[in-house]
Amino acid sequence: MLKRARIALFAALAATSISAGAQAAGTLRWALDQDPDVLDPARSGSYGDRIVTNWMCDQLLDVNAKLDFVPGLATSWEWAADNLSLTLHLRPGVVFQDGEKFNAAAVKANIDRYQNDRLSLRKAELKPVIGVETPDDLTVKLLLSRPYAPLLSLLANRPGTMMSPRILGKTGDEIIANPVCSGPYKFVERIAQDRIVLDKFAGHWNAAAMGPDRVVFLSMVDSTIREVNLQAGNVEIHNRVAPTDVAAVVANPKLKLLSIPGLGFQILSFNINKPPGAASPLGQSALVRQALDKAIDRKALNEVVFEGRFVPSNQTEPPGGRYWNPALAVGERDVEGAKALLRQAGIPHPSFTLFIGTDSVNAQIGQVMQSMAAEAGFDIKLEARDGLSALQSEQRGEFQAAMGIWSGRPDPDGNAAIWYSCNGFLNWGQYCNKEMDAALEAGAALTDPDKRVPFYRKVAAIEAQDRSHMVLFHFTWLWGLNEKVEGVAPMPDGILRPAGVRLKN
């Protein structure tokens, strides 16, 4: 009863806060499951910031629900015969939200910043790009050091996100305080741990396809709080409905459930080599990490926490997908095998701290894993951290293990290299294996999907031995919508696009 009272009080307070921050007509209020990272595609690395920036910023390319690449700010593109360059043809008549003209020079300025800014996390991703030519205002030619098939996927993501050249010379703090893009909604304000407000940009090239006048993204990390606010009509979109709340959403005639099998996955990152956190038993021994993997029953975890709605997984590629390795399918839990590996490592009772998110679902995942691992001899201490706080600690090496999510990419390199390559931008634990890097590089160099398959299956095999990270499951994306929200199309990457979304009066 006390918990319900607290939830009801929070919902009432949240409603007051939402009302105070959403005065414009036609306002779409969106309850997010985290407080997003900085709204700068050069520096961000969380799923939450992509939800926001996808409404605020255009990308050079995009993907559709079938994961085909489709036009964005580039209307067409072609590879050179030797695959060592990619030519993009830009959309005419586009302006940034500060009135600056979008053209080839703007693309070059953004790519240069992604590659050279001291704080950029995009450097490793764009390393194959060795030059940017601008034959005319609407043509960009990207020169490559080697054939690099994942480039298209990158241009449909953060490295393809275009910000106004007028702000690129400012400091990082100035950029995140007032980000300016060419997208359909422009930045208004951000109140940390509370809300991000965007208003419709009348000068957008596709403004006619945009509905709401204002979008307010509200940070509500607890899934129960998001659910209460959706049921009460305080928000129109509930991001990441907990599987346990699906029945309640379906039962309410004023609500709709939106779902789609996802590319995204939940993953544990282990600190292998970056002080001070690498001194833990996980960092010292691959056998300990393998033992933890054996101690966790992914199928039971899915049933207990997600009522069986997600997909147990141990690879970055979705089970059954083209690049998934069937020889390494999720097996049965093996507690005795885990104990044997710990004895072999000489660490029968390893202890470590695991960062988890601050929402109730992350708490459940952590507690179930904690209990399972304890039967094999592990002592897992759970530490709840919000997304930004955890990210900052991980970047400094001040972690032993951390739970995170990845929204998924249509190209397999985008799901693996970021974690496993020596310079992967999310490889905060500094895992490095030259054989792994060679397999990733070989897979990325090929444009024929069938020829790429053996290399990404090898990537999965190497990771199964090194266990630098640990995939737990792939998501089924679940959104709760108020009945007045129309035109929302679910996407496998978990990012809802703004075009076509409408609010009924």
MILO-305338 format. One record per residue: z, x, y of N, C-alpha, C in turn. Coordinates in steps of 0.001 Angstrom, whole numbers, plus 500000, padded with zeros to 6 digits. Layout:
N
ZXYZXYZXY ...
***
This chain:
505
500000500824498794500000500000500000500000500854501249 500782501955501216500840502843502376499475503456502651 498777503862501587497444504445501763496495503418502363 496539502172501872495657501133502408495961500876503881 497227500910504234497608500692505624497057501793506513 497148503027506034496621504149506810495119504020506976 494433503608505910492971503446505982492612502347506969 493324501231506932493045500139507857493271500564509295 494367501315509529494644501811510871493548502752511330 493123503654510459492070504598510815490784503849511143 490466502837510351489244502069510605489300501391511962 490475500850512321490617500206513623490460501213514750 491080502388514596490939503434515602489505503926515687 488853504059514526487461504514514506486569503514515220 486823502220515008486022501200515667486147501305517181 487368501571517658487572501741519100486799502945519605 486885504059518862486173505282519247484673505074519242 484161504381518213482729504137518108482260503281519271 483030502244519578482652501359520677482599502117521985 483545503044522178483594503796523423482410504727523557 481843505155522425480765506138522496479394505553522270 479256504236522180477960503649521825477675502438522702 477371502687523972477185501597524917475730501137525032 474785501983524623473374501637524792472970500510523854 472013499677524322471480498625523455470707499259522315 470720498575521158469971499100520021470521500404519509 471838500497519389472470501737518934472644501735517422 472198502800516790472382503008515356473570503941515171 474607503434514511475810504244514269475809504704512815 475985505998512637475745506635511345476986507428510953 477651507034509888478852507724509417478457508879508502 478701510106508968478370511302508199479553511736507346 479245512415506253480276512865505334480845514226505710 480419514780506848480947516063507297480708516202508792 481401517146509411481108517483510793480005518529510757 478817518226511289477686519139511129477930520530511709 477197521472511183477178522844511677476571522836513088 476444524021513687475837524112515014474409523567514981 473997522897516057472670522282516111471645523290516620 471535524368515879470574525425516174469984525867514846 468707525557514583468126525883513280468095527369512970 468252528224513965468317529666513700469647530061513074 470692529304513363472042529715512982472710528791511978 472166527621511750472859526635510917472557526834509439 473442526283508616473250526433507184473859525313506370 474195524194507015474817523092506284473872521901506199 474128521058505222473328519855505025473485518877506184 474702518781506721474971517827507776474152518056509029 473942519318509408473189519566510633471725519165510468 471195519247509245469800518857509025469600517364509229 470596516565508888470484515127509112470270514853510594 471051515544511433470984515331512880469707515934513466 469440517194513151468296517866513779466971517252513330 466944516580512181465709515939511755465323514794512681 466299514205513353466027513152514337465822513745515729 466310514939515937466270515562517266465097516523517425 464631517084516331463627518150516384462474517869515423 461266518190515860460096518144514985459945519466514247 459291519416513102458951520610512335457432520737512261 456971521925511952455528522133511857454928521300510738 455628521215509597455194520395508462456348519507508036 456051518570507162457094517742506560456693517489505112 457536516784504370457195516368503012457361514864502926 456626514231502012456790512806501785457679512577500564 457827511337500164458723511007499050458257511596497725 456956511944497625456426512586496426456507514097496506 457091514609497618457260516035497868455946516752498139 454939515990498575453702516590499064453921517015500508 453290518108500918453379518535502309452454517677503159 452985517239504299452251516342505193452350516887506614 451450516437507514451461516948508885452746516632509641 453101517574510512454169517384511474453607517769512827 454112518851513392453523519380514617452215520107514328 452002520473513089450699520974512646449991519848511902 448762519572512301448029518459511693447245518884510458 446947520176510341446255520696509149446515522193509050 446204522781507892446461524200507656445602524669506497 445375525970506419444636526537505290445041527987505075 445054528381503789445317529760503402444029530570503508 444178531851503797443035532762503723442676532974502257 441491533485502013441027533700500637441958534614499858 442547535608500533443451536542499855444919536093499931 445176534906500471446525534342500617447456535196501475 446886536057502307447706536916503161447804536397504590 447327535209504826447545534564506125447431533054505957 448105532360506849448072530903506879447742530475508303 446707529676508462446301529197509776446744527751509960 447424527490511073447927526158511406447172525611512607 446792524346512533446132523669513643447122522668514231 447478522852515495448593522138516108448187520800516705 449165519930516764448964518597517318448839518694518848 447804518125519437447644518199520895448540517187521620 448823517455522874449521516505523722451014516376523488 451617517337522807453051517290522509453832518016523605 454953517434524007455827518087524979457246518137524425 457984519137524900459399519224524558460190518271525445 461447518063525091462266517090525810462626517516527231 462346518784527585462543519250528960461234519315529738 460155518749529138458860518739529799457981519935529503 458525520934528830457742522128528485456640521743527482 455491522384527618454359522069526751454511522746525387 454224521989524335454173522572522992452784523115522732 452716524383522348451440525026522057451668526219521129 450619526993520915450709528137520003451725529163520490 451800529354521811452772530312522353454199529877522044 454457528564522057455790528056521729456126528324520267 455147528142519392455371528439517970455706529911517792 454942530776518427455178532221518321456576532577518831 456989531980519949458305532274520502459414531863519537 459260530716518880460261530271517919460299531157516686 459130531500516146459097532387514974459700533738515312 459381534261516491459951535546516917461480535476516959 462006534367517474463464534244517538464075534154516148 463464533369515279463984533268513918464011534623513218 463048535455513524462958536746512853463819537827513483 464097537711514788464691538842515498466029538579516169 466397537331516365467664537059517021468820537607516189 469780538209516858470908538842516176471667537857515295 471738536601515699472523535608514974471698534778513993 470405535040513887469544534194513068469806534366511578 469869533228510887469990533222509429468639533075508748 467578533067509514466230532837508985465480534141508702 466094535267508990465391536544508884464862536806507475 465718536634506482465302536904505104464217535944504657 464338534673505036463345533675504650461955534026505179 461916534528506405460634534803507056460214536266506978 460879537039506141460551538458506037459089538717505677 458448537898504830457034538157504525456089537972505713 456546537290506768455695537087507948455751538348508806 454620539035508948454594540310509682453871540204511018 453362539033511326452688538870512603452335537424512865 452243537077514148451853535735514558450740535867515592 449562535392515251448442535428516177448208534044516761 447753533999518015447497532728518703446082532747519278 445074532487518455443681532529518930443405531593520097 444091530438520124443985529519521256445241528676521299 445319527774522273446540526999522493446966526156521301 446019525768520464446328524862519362446090525488517993 446059526805517924445864527489516645446862528638516510 447531528679515368448472529757515059448101530340513704 448072531646513620447776532334512361448967533202511995 449592532886510870450733533649510380450241534701509394 450510535963509704450078537083508860451206537466507913 450851537723506659451852537981505626451714539373505028 452836539946504630452830541243503954452442541104502488 452585539899501956452265539610500562452031538110500436 451304537673499429451157536231499221452533535585499066 452742534472499737454076533889499771453972532371499797 453909531769498614453729530328498479454825529491499123 456109529936499133457161529111499729457045528937501239 456106529602501882455995529496503335455799528050503780 455002527277503043454788525882503425456107525104503425 456917525342502421458209524665502346459115525072503503 459057526335503898459867526808505023459444526139506323 458142525976506497457646525368507730457964523879507794 458354523306506659458814521917506618460333521846506683 460940522946507118462393523020507174462808523765508432 463972524401508410464500525037509616463539526056510245 462914526954509472462024527930510112460800527308510784 460511526050510453459408525361511102459859524439512217 461144524450512531461694523600513579461464524251514936 460870523487515846460480524040517139461435523597518251 461993524593518953462814524346520130462030524758521378 462429524230522525461717524533523762461815526018524099 460696526685524385460747528108524770461620528359525990 461818527330526795462614527487528020464063527823527718 464568527427526549465976527692526236466165528868525286 465072529402524740465219530422523702465808531730524222 465670531984525499466241533206526052467695533092526424 468267531897526281469672531700526613470572532231525509 471856532303525778472804532749524763472919531701523672 473410532131522520473582531201521413474479530038521772 475560530302522514476477529228522907475805528244523847 474947528745524734474245527858525662473253526964524919 472599527531523915471620526745523148472302525625522384 473400525923521711474054524876520911474757523859521803 475081524237523065475711523287523988474719522243524481 473430522599524503472410521659524965471070521969524294 470946521702522985469693521996522275468552521117522768 467371521712522895466196520983523376465041521204522415 464526520113521860463415520180520911462274519281521391 461350518970520475460271518036520800460377516762519973 461530516552519335461680515432518415461846514090519108 461949513017518329461979511657518881463288511278519558 464364512024519314465651511729519943466205512999520584 466653512893521827467134514050522562468663514080522609 469178515279522671470625515503522658471260514975523941 472407514279523780473175513777524917474533514465524998 475297514399523912476612515032523920477103515257522498 478089516149522392478774516364521126480255516503521396 481049515755520652482500515885520680482909516357519300 483417517567519213483713518199517928484610517316517070 484285517254515786485029516483514787485000514980515068 484114514539515960484080513123516309482660512580516263 481797512950517237480477512339517307479442513265517925 478187512973517577477017513556518220476153512386518668 475743512389519925474989511278520492473582511743520867 472572510991520416471177511247520757470570509985521358 469697510178522347468965509059522938467477509197522669 466801508067522585465368508049522323464607508804523415 463661509634522995462837510422523911461506509706524111 461336509136525299460142508330525570458865509154525535 458970510461525755457780511305525792457337511839524440 457973511391523361457609511889522038456224511401521634 455497512234520920454117511911520546454029510692519622 455129510375518923455133509223518013456241508242518390 456512508109519696457629507282520167457512505831519723 456292505326519581456102503925519209456651503606517828 456777504634516988457283504421515627458804504466515556 459454504776516673460905504924516686461567503650517181 462667503247516534463297501987516875464513502081517767 465656502551517247466899502499518022466798503260519343 467461502737520372467516503421521663468454504618521623 469472504497520814470481505550520719470922505692519264 471231506931518861471786507194517529473100507949517726 474162507448517136475471508084517223475882508506515809 475969509813515600476406510359514313477908510588514394 478651509947513491480112509995513505480627510766512306 481513511711512556482072512524511477483197511761510786 482951511366509536483956510673508721483915511296507332 484681512331507148484561513109505917485078512359504688 485973511419504885486531510667503753485600509510503400 485158509459502150484211508422501734484814507021501852 486126506903501641486775505601501768486725505119503217 486917506033504151486861505670505568485451505233505941 484453505932505435483075505525505705482808504133505137 483310503894503934483109502604503277483779501482504053 485014501700504505485731500685505275484969500354506546 484470501370507234483752501134508484482412500446508252 481755500728507148480517500022506819480812498552506545 481819498290505740482172496912505402482599496129506639 483243496817507599483737496155508809482655495985509869 481478496558509644480410496457510623480526497443511766 481358498470511602481533499475512650480434500529512638 479726500667511511478601501592511407477467500876510680 476250501355510931475073500761510280474611501560509070 474905502867509028474536503702507883475767504471507415 476004504405506139477090505148505487476422506222504646 476597507469505058475962508586504360476765508971503123 476083509105502002476693509534500746477793508572500300 477379507383499926478313506419499337478888507027498057 480181506941497901480798507402496653480360506480495519 479997507034494362479586506173493244480593505083492924 481875505366493154482896504362492879482847503202493871 482146503373494993482034502318495998480720501544495904 479849501934494989478537501297494885478675499796494635 479547499414493727479695497989493377480096497169494596 480977497728495445481435496999496630480300496820497632 479447497816497767478302497705498675477334496639498162 477032496691496874476087495739496272476620494312496359 477932494151496258478529492810496258478545492159497632 478391492927498687478438492383500049477033491960500478 476781490679500715475432490215501071474937490748502414 475840491288503215475450491828504514475119493319504457 475179493878503253474922495304503079473788495530502091 473200496729502140472155497140501209472483498526500678 472137498758499422472291500084498830470924500737498726 470834501963499191469604502741499107469888503936498206 469013504203497234469274505323496330467971505960495866 468077507245495474466927507963494936467437509213494223 466873509588493049467250510858492414466911512005493349 467807512978493429467670513998494457467376515397493961 466864516206494887466703517639494667468017518372494912 468934517711495608470162518371496016471138518566494872 472026519544495048472999519840493995474302520347494589 475361520214493789476675520760494132476795522113493451 477294523104494210477313524466493697478600525168494098 479082526048493237480184526937493581479612528315493868 480041528923494963479655530291495297480840531199495044 480601532340494414481664533295494121481471534557494968 482570535071495470482511536309496249482487537491495287 481328538125495197481143539217494235481423540581494864 480931540783496081480947542135496643481432542252498083 481778541148498741482095541238500167483604541192500405 484199542281500884485633542286501167485965541302502288 487187540780502279488275541095501348488314540200500112 487542539124500096487661538140499028487169538581497673 486359539657497630485766540094496361486781540701495401 487994540910495855489004541537494995489576540587493951 489159539337493937489688538380492973489117538642491583 489716538072490534489164538236489177487711537760489070 487345536744489830485957536272489801485007537330490296 485402538042491334484546539087491873484474540314490991 485508540538490195485595541757489398484840541681488081 484621540486487552484084540388486197483163539188486014 481939539475485528481017538390485183481541537597483988 482330538247483124482907537546481976483855536445482421 484608536704483474485517535683484002484717534501484541 483625534809485218482797533729485764482128532940484646 481690533633483594481111532939482444482162532063481763 483381532549481710484464531784481090484726530498481865 484717530598483185484911529395484002483809528383483722 482588528861483587481459527980483290481670527245481965 482136527960480954482377527348479653483536526349479682 484493526570480589485694525735480622485456524373481267 484340524237481987484084523000482719483159522088481920 483574520863481751482765519844481075482034519045482147 480782519395482384480018518757483453479771517273483182 479551516947481929479304515541481593480539514690481862 481705515188481495482945514458481745483227514390483248 482940515477483955483119515493485404482276514403486061 481047514255485606480160513230486139480693511828485854 481215511616484664481740510292484301483004509958485078 483901510926485193485198510678485827485053510460487328 484298511343487994484228511301489456483101510399489951 481997510343489219480800509665489734480322508497488875 481171508068487942480846506944487068479489507131486391 479143508385486110477922508699485379476638508558486179 476723508402487504475525508154488317474777509427488694 475428510593488619474778511848488957474225512507487690 473634513676487823472981514348486696473667515687486435 474405515836485328475012517130485019473948518221484984 474243519359485593473224520393485741473879521756485842 473144522785485420473637524163485542472574525104486110 471510524524486689470440525309487289470106524712488655 469480525511489496469133525005490823467965524027490775 467170524060489722466092523092489550466607521861488794 466170520660489181466659519446488520466294519435487032 467195519002486168466885518908484740465612518108484497 464726518684483669463465518040483355462347518355484316 462652519046485430461631519406486401460732520528485897 459653520749486610458659521738486190459279523119485969 460159523545486857460673524917486814462030525039486129 462551523952485640463824523945484916463661524659483581 464678525409483160464634526164481906465297525341480793 464500524757479872465081523894478829465954524652477839 465765525970477737466574526759476812468015526892477290 468254526542478538469590526678479115470168525325479530 469766524281478840470253522942479163471781522889479073 472377521990479818473836521851479831474355521592478418 475270522436477977475818522310476629477199521675476639 477842521721475497479186521163475372480216522142475938 481303521612476394482409522442476870482948523290475726 483354524533476034483818525453474989485065526189475483 486225525545475332487479526124475826487825527403475071 487659527385473755487992528577472974487059529733473323 485791529422473550484860530466473976485242531033475326 485738530177476222486190530640477533487389531572477387 488336531208476529489511532055476308489111533413475735 488141533395474826487693534654474225487073535573475279 486302535000476191485699535813477260486767536385478185 487809535614478462488892536118479315489646537253478622 489849537130477303490493538227476569489610539472476608 488309539268476433487384540393476476487397541068477846 487555540273478899487608540828480253488953541486480548 489960541211479710491297541757479949492041541013481040 491605539784481317492253538964482359492477537565481767 493503537412480917493668536133480206494086534969481104 494657535263482279495131534182483155494682534453484607 493397534368484866492909534651486215493295533556487209 493561533978488425493911533045489492492971533270490670 492534532188491295491703532315492487491811531053493333 491411531183494589491412530060495532489998529539495690 489856528218495600488559527560495736488559526697496986 487634527002497916487451526133499071486729524866498631 487254523730499035486590522450498791486474521708500120 485629520688500166485510519880501368486748519038501599 486830518452502784488020517687503147487956516219502739 486830515783502145486720514379501749487341514152500371 487558512901500048488246512555498800487420512899497565 486088512826497667485244513141496517485364514616496157 485308515494497180485488516913496909486859517186496304 487861516460496779489197516624496219489211516251494739 488533515158494393488469514744492990487758515793492138 486627516282492620485897517305491869486793518513491635 487445518964492709488314520130492602489456519913491636 490073518753491679491221518474490812490811518386489346 489655517766489075489183517674487693488863519066487157 488186519874487960487885521243487532489155522056487342 490080521885488244491363522599488165492059522311486832 492057521031486450492710520632485203491959521180483986 490626521067483996489833521572482873489999523079482704 489913523812483820489974525275483757491357525753483324 492394524988483664493755525379483300493918525463481791 493200524616481058493301524635479589492750525926478997 491909526624479754491370527907479282492170529090479806 493126528829480702493966529911481225493804530177482706 492942529441483406492712529653484831493800528961485673 494109529599486785494967528988487803494127528877489074 493611527666489340492764527450490520493601526813491618 493644527465492758494323526919493927493261526300494835 493415525038495171492443524327495986492837524390497453 491866524703498301492103524754499746491029523925500441 491428522806501034490482521921501712490097522504503058 488777522617503290488251523155504547487119522266505034 487059522034506363485880521357506887484699522313506817 483479521763506927482271522550506697482162523771507573 482428523640508870482277524755509794483315525835509542 484549525430509291485609526401509021485320527193507752 484880526491506700484549527176505449483393528144505648 482361527702506373481199528552506612481594529837507324 482421529731508329482831530916509085483611531892508211 484492531375507372485256532240506461484347532902505434 483377532141504918482453532696503932481588533799504546 481147533609505773480343534630506431481126535924506631 482438535808506800483287536993506984483774537579505667 483445536961504553483919537450503259485344537048502955 485888536131503741487281535708503563487367534502502633 486827534679501430486882533615500427486730534236499050 487199533528498041487037533947496649486021533077495932 486102531772496189485122530823495660485044529652496622 483858529088496755483675527989497706482714526964497126 483032525692497314482177524606496869481250524204498012 479982524019497700479032523609498718477971522706498124 477131522171499002476012521361498541474726521903499134 473631521633498448472309522008498920471421520774498792 470755520422499885469973519183499880468702519303499062 468325520524498673467180520717497795465892520953498558 464974521670497933463687521982498524462572521658497521 461394521315498001460287521018497086459747522260496385 460026523435496946459586524684496324460768525343495619 460608525823494376461749526365493629462389527579494283 461582528347495028462134529500495717463204529067496712 462988527920497360463938527425498348465234526945497754 465288526745496443466519526340495776467261527514495152 466562528632494938467167529755494220467383530993495082 466360531421495811466433532698496521467538532733497564 467818531590498176468852531551499213470223531935498678 470465531679497393471745532000496775471696533338496030 470582533610495336470552534671494338469935535984494799 469050535962495798468445537227496218469474538061496973 469293539368496954470268540267497587470471539918499059 469400539447499706469475539100501126469428537600501364 469746536806500351469720535360500508470652534905501630 470189534001502471470969533693503668472227532888503371 472354532315502164473599531664501774474361532471500715 473926533689500486474567534569499509475724535299500186 476741534518500583477843535092501346478663536075500514 478664535935499193479425536844498348478707538136498022 477507538321498582476714539553498459476423539952497014 476142538966496177475619539247494836474269539940494974 474013540931494122472727541641494199472349542183492832 471182541774492346470632542225491078469141542446491289 468674543684491152467277544004491440466314543290490491 466740543054489246465895542305488308465724540865488787 466791540285489313466706538949489875465751538927491065 465887539899491945465009539954493113463545540085492702 463279540874491658461899541066491203461316539761490668 462116538999489915461637537720489380461376536720490500 462260536691491485462076535789492621460832536159493417 460628537445493626459466537891494398458169537572493666 458160537776492354456955537485491574456633535999491587 457649535159491461457420533715491480456912533221492815 457416533823493888457021533403495227455607533827495587 455087534839494907453775535385495252452617534566494693 452907533626493806451858532879493132451728531472493700 450506531022493904450289529663494401449985528673493276 449691529171492064449442528312490909450792527928490285 451182526646490320452498526241489813452748526656488369 451754526519487495451955526849486085452259528334485891 451652529175486709451895530615486597453261531003487158 453825530147487978455140530438488560456279530111487592 456030529185486673457096528676485798457873529774485075 457232530749484398458010531746483652458981532541484519 458605532792485753459453533599486621460712532838487037 460588531543487311461779530787487710462655530447486502 462070530390485329462905530245484132463664531544483859 463035532676484190463736533957484066464878534044485074 464648533540486270465711533486487280466929532747486728 466707531613486091467809530835485516468519531613484413 467754532362483620468344533136482525469218534273483055 468757534970484086469556536045484685470831535483485287 470700534350485973471872533745486599472883533292485547 472414532834484394473333532415483333474204533575482852 473675534799482938474443535982482548475345536472483683 474798536572484879475565537112486005476547536091486567 476150534817486529476955533703487013477566534004488387 476699534367489332477146534617490700477474533305491411 476886532241490917477112530905491442477209529955490248 477551528726490498477724527791489394477329526390489849 476152525934489437475706524579489728476462523614488825 476922522504489412477704521523488651476889520284488300 476102519790489248475312518585489007474289518421490111 473257517636489833472297517214490846472664515800491288 472457515557492582472844514276493153471850513172492840 472374511978492836471590510794493141472007510419494552 471076510456495491471439510152496876471721508661497019 472839508338497633473280506954497792473649506707499255 473014505708499869473334505319501241473712503840501270 474679503505502109474997502117502375474449501733503735 473737500603503824473104500171505065473546498762505431 473780498559506721473968497212507227472654496458507092 472733495149506880471528494354506646470534494391507807 471011494692509010470097494685510159469266495971510271 469542496954509411468752498186509410467534497985508521 466356498222509073465109498059508329464273499330508418 463363499484507448462384500555507501462892501928507097 464058501995506462464594503283506025464012503622504656 463386504783504553462782505211503287463631506319502670 464156506137501440464947507205500810464077508410500498 464659509587500610463929510829500368464681511689499352 463957512380498461464623513206497446465461514340498014 465165514776499256465966515845499847467211515314500552 467413513991500530468611513418501112468593513284502617 467450513547503257467333513493504711466480512281505087 467072511287505738466340510097506151465523510390507408 464222510050507377463351510283508523463441509125509514 463263509411510811463430508361511822462252507402511970 461043507844511656459871506988511897459975505698511080 459786504579511747459796503285511082461136502597511008 462221503296511330463546502683511264463716501696512410 464198500513512108464386499469513102465760498803512941 466261498253514040467477497461514018467139496021514389 467420495079513503467223493663513822468287493221514816 467920492332515719468882491792516680469868490864515974 
***
